[in-house]
Amino acid sequence: MIEFEFVVVGNGMFGSAAARYLSQQSDAVAVIGPGEPDDELTHDGVYASHYDERRLVRLLGRSKLRSEIGRMAMANYRWLEERSGIQFYDPVGYLIVNSDDVEDNNLESPMEVMAALDIAHTLFTAGDPSWRTIFPDFDFPETHWVIHEPDPAGVIDPRAMLRAQNVVAARDGAVFIPEIVVNLQDDGNGVQIETQSGDRYRAGKVLVTVGSFTNCFSLFPNPLPLHTETEVIILGQVTPQEAARLSAMPALAYTVDDAVLRDIYMAPPARYADGNFYIKMGANTPSDFGPSSLREIQDWFRCGASDVHLADFERVLTSILPAVEFLSFRMKRCILTRTPDKYPIIDQVTSRCYVASGAHGSGAKSADAIGMIAAGLVLDGRWPTNISRQYFRASK
Ligand SMILES: Cc1cc2nc3c(=O)[nH]c(=O)nc-3n(C[C@H](O)[C@H](O)[C@H](O)COP(=O)(O)OP(=O)(O)OC[C@H]3O[C@@H](n4cnc5c(N)ncnc54)[C@H](O)[C@@H]3O)c2cc1C
């Protein structure tokens, strides 16, 4: 049986980062996890939260603590691009549009967080229309204030970032095994790992980073307090000329006052795998639900009812960007992993098994720091002094 010092289960945003950090410290690291499916509609395995071209990144998080983790991660983007030779980061800036009258998801006031962490920004108070001359393509009601967070805020390509992490980890000796892990047995001296195809491995310690699938297999003695939630986005196709014209467009988070959609986020145009350019907009909807078993998650990705709110997404997208000419619209399915208090779980679960999961739809930007923290915990129990550990425990 092949033995490793450390095994990371799941080659997603968190796992790829953790594996890179672990492989700096050990020459016996393996990552066990499948790549992206060729066809999501017929796929019979696991899926992930990062199958997309764009994730939004900014220093301003939903709390000071979440902002601090984002800052640690973002500080490494350029280094990772250089080390891997893979570009994934475009600091086009970010607009945060909010109203004191609309309920939002923040854990702490954005103004307080900005002030406490000294985050560079420009604030346009509600009723001050001067932002319109700087960002003429956008339209928001006068009831909303607008914060512009400049570079380093912007967008990343999550697939490219994952590849970058893998390239550097492989150079440091990490081994990649494209399998689904179905069972972990911690016997106190090590961990027995069984994959779906029946292969067995052994590890000194295991870090589980399988996101929405954490409770779908026999990975831990008891389920962890993680909740999956469906998420849908709209892709509005634009011409290559329109994409070029909008290339400096900032990312957007917009606490919309709408009867159907909540918590809008939008990425500037990007070229997708089909060769076309799309503006992406996501939102929470009344139809979001929580599939929990493997079969339920598979059904969602294969044939979930993601078009229910297509007209609402189209209506809101075109109202935010009234001058943009869209060629077509289509919806895409995704999945999020939530925790009860909106902080990811980064913790030791059994004597030799650890977990890093759950980031409430904003884990991509912080993945490098979450991977670093998890890797330190697995290595020798170390934890960054600037991050309060209690928020990240599995049981709080
Ligand atoms: C529509 C949408 C928009 C988002 N927008 C943003 C954004 O703008 N900014 C941001 O920061 N974040 C955003 N997020 C969230 C971000 O993508 C996630 O927080 C991030 O992908 C979580 O990383 P992860 O490693 O925990 O999980 P994942 O990226 O899902 O990776 C989990 C990996 O585990 C593997 N796996 C599953 N089960 C097993 C198993 N049994 N054995 C082995 N491997 C397994 C999967 O194949 C996958 O590769 C968004 C998410 C969605 C769905």
The ligand as an SDF file (V2000), in Angstrom:
LIG
                    3D

 53 58  0  0  0  0  0  0  0  0999 V2000
  -21.9190   30.7520   -8.3860 C   0  0  0  0  0  0  0  0  0  0  0  0
  -20.8250   30.9510   -7.3810 C   0  0  0  0  0  0  0  0  0  0  0  0
  -20.1930   32.1740   -7.3210 C   0  0  0  0  0  0  0  0  0  0  0  0
  -19.1620   32.3840   -6.4040 C   0  0  0  0  0  0  0  0  0  0  0  0
  -18.5590   33.5920   -6.3930 N   0  0  0  0  0  0  0  0  0  0  0  0
  -17.5010   33.7940   -5.5850 C   0  0  0  0  0  0  0  0  0  0  0  0
  -16.8040   35.0170   -5.6500 C   0  0  0  0  0  0  0  0  0  0  0  0
  -17.1460   35.9230   -6.4290 O   0  0  0  0  0  0  0  0  0  0  0  0
  -15.7350   35.1850   -4.8250 N   0  0  0  0  0  0  0  0  0  0  0  0
  -15.3290   34.1970   -3.9820 C   0  0  0  0  0  0  0  0  0  0  0  0
  -14.3490   34.4120   -3.2630 O   0  0  0  0  0  0  0  0  0  0  0  0
  -15.9820   33.0220   -3.9040 N   0  0  0  0  0  0  0  0  0  0  0  0
  -17.0520   32.7960   -4.6870 C   0  0  0  0  0  0  0  0  0  0  0  0
  -17.7140   31.5990   -4.6580 N   0  0  0  0  0  0  0  0  0  0  0  0
  -17.3230   30.5950   -3.6570 C   0  0  0  0  0  0  0  0  0  0  0  0
  -16.1030   29.7890   -4.0150 C   0  0  0  0  0  0  0  0  0  0  0  0
  -16.1600   29.3260   -5.3390 O   0  0  0  0  0  0  0  0  0  0  0  0
  -16.0300   28.6400   -3.0190 C   0  0  0  0  0  0  0  0  0  0  0  0
  -16.0040   29.1990   -1.7090 O   0  0  0  0  0  0  0  0  0  0  0  0
  -14.7870   27.7790   -3.2370 C   0  0  0  0  0  0  0  0  0  0  0  0
  -14.8250   27.1700   -4.4980 O   0  0  0  0  0  0  0  0  0  0  0  0
  -14.7300   26.7440   -2.1350 C   0  0  0  0  0  0  0  0  0  0  0  0
  -13.5620   25.9780   -2.3070 O   0  0  0  0  0  0  0  0  0  0  0  0
  -13.4930   24.4770   -1.7490 P   0  0  0  0  0  0  0  0  0  0  0  0
  -12.1300   24.0020   -2.0350 O   0  0  0  0  0  0  0  0  0  0  0  0
  -14.0220   24.4220   -0.3710 O   0  0  0  0  0  0  0  0  0  0  0  0
  -14.5580   23.6800   -2.6170 O   0  0  0  0  0  0  0  0  0  0  0  0
  -14.5370   23.3380   -4.1600 P   0  0  0  0  0  0  0  0  0  0  0  0
  -13.9020   24.4210   -4.9290 O   0  0  0  0  0  0  0  0  0  0  0  0
  -15.9240   22.9410   -4.4940 O   0  0  0  0  0  0  0  0  0  0  0  0
  -13.5840   22.0650   -4.2450 O   0  0  0  0  0  0  0  0  0  0  0  0
  -13.9500   20.8390   -3.6610 C   0  0  0  0  0  0  0  0  0  0  0  0
  -13.2140   19.7460   -4.4180 C   0  0  0  0  0  0  0  0  0  0  0  0
  -13.4380   18.5170   -3.7560 O   0  0  0  0  0  0  0  0  0  0  0  0
  -13.5830   17.4900   -4.7250 C   0  0  0  0  0  0  0  0  0  0  0  0
  -14.2860   16.3850   -4.0900 N   0  0  0  0  0  0  0  0  0  0  0  0
  -15.5800   16.3290   -3.6930 C   0  0  0  0  0  0  0  0  0  0  0  0
  -15.8330   15.1490   -3.0760 N   0  0  0  0  0  0  0  0  0  0  0  0
  -14.6710   14.4510   -3.0920 C   0  0  0  0  0  0  0  0  0  0  0  0
  -14.2740   13.1720   -2.5910 C   0  0  0  0  0  0  0  0  0  0  0  0
  -15.1480   12.3970   -1.9380 N   0  0  0  0  0  0  0  0  0  0  0  0
  -13.0070   12.7640   -2.7940 N   0  0  0  0  0  0  0  0  0  0  0  0
  -12.1070   13.5590   -3.4180 C   0  0  0  0  0  0  0  0  0  0  0  0
  -12.4260   14.7920   -3.9130 N   0  0  0  0  0  0  0  0  0  0  0  0
  -13.6910   15.2230   -3.7430 C   0  0  0  0  0  0  0  0  0  0  0  0
  -14.3030   18.1430   -5.8710 C   0  0  0  0  0  0  0  0  0  0  0  0
  -14.0330   17.4560   -7.0650 O   0  0  0  0  0  0  0  0  0  0  0  0
  -13.7030   19.5680   -5.8440 C   0  0  0  0  0  0  0  0  0  0  0  0
  -12.6230   19.6660   -6.7430 O   0  0  0  0  0  0  0  0  0  0  0  0
  -18.7660   31.3520   -5.5240 C   0  0  0  0  0  0  0  0  0  0  0  0
  -19.4000   30.1170   -5.5950 C   0  0  0  0  0  0  0  0  0  0  0  0
  -20.4220   29.9130   -6.5050 C   0  0  0  0  0  0  0  0  0  0  0  0
  -21.1010   28.5900   -6.5500 C   0  0  0  0  0  0  0  0  0  0  0  0
  1  2  1  0
  2  3  1  0
  2 52  2  0
  3  4  2  0
  4  5  1  0
  4 50  1  0
  5  6  2  0
  6  7  1  0
  6 13  1  0
  7  8  2  0
  7  9  1  0
  9 10  1  0
 10 11  2  0
 10 12  1  0
 12 13  2  0
 13 14  1  0
 14 15  1  0
 14 50  1  0
 15 16  1  0
 16 17  1  0
 16 18  1  0
 18 19  1  0
 18 20  1  0
 20 21  1  0
 20 22  1  0
 22 23  1  0
 23 24  1  0
 24 25  2  0
 24 26  1  0
 24 27  1  0
 27 28  1  0
 28 29  2  0
 28 30  1  0
 28 31  1  0
 31 32  1  0
 32 33  1  0
 33 34  1  0
 33 48  1  0
 34 35  1  0
 35 36  1  0
 35 46  1  0
 36 37  1  0
 36 45  1  0
 37 38  2  0
 38 39  1  0
 39 40  1  0
 39 45  2  0
 40 41  1  0
 40 42  2  0
 42 43  1  0
 43 44  2  0
 44 45  1  0
 46 47  1  0
 46 48  1  0
 48 49  1  0
 50 51  2  0
 51 52  1  0
 52 53  1  0
M  END
$$$$
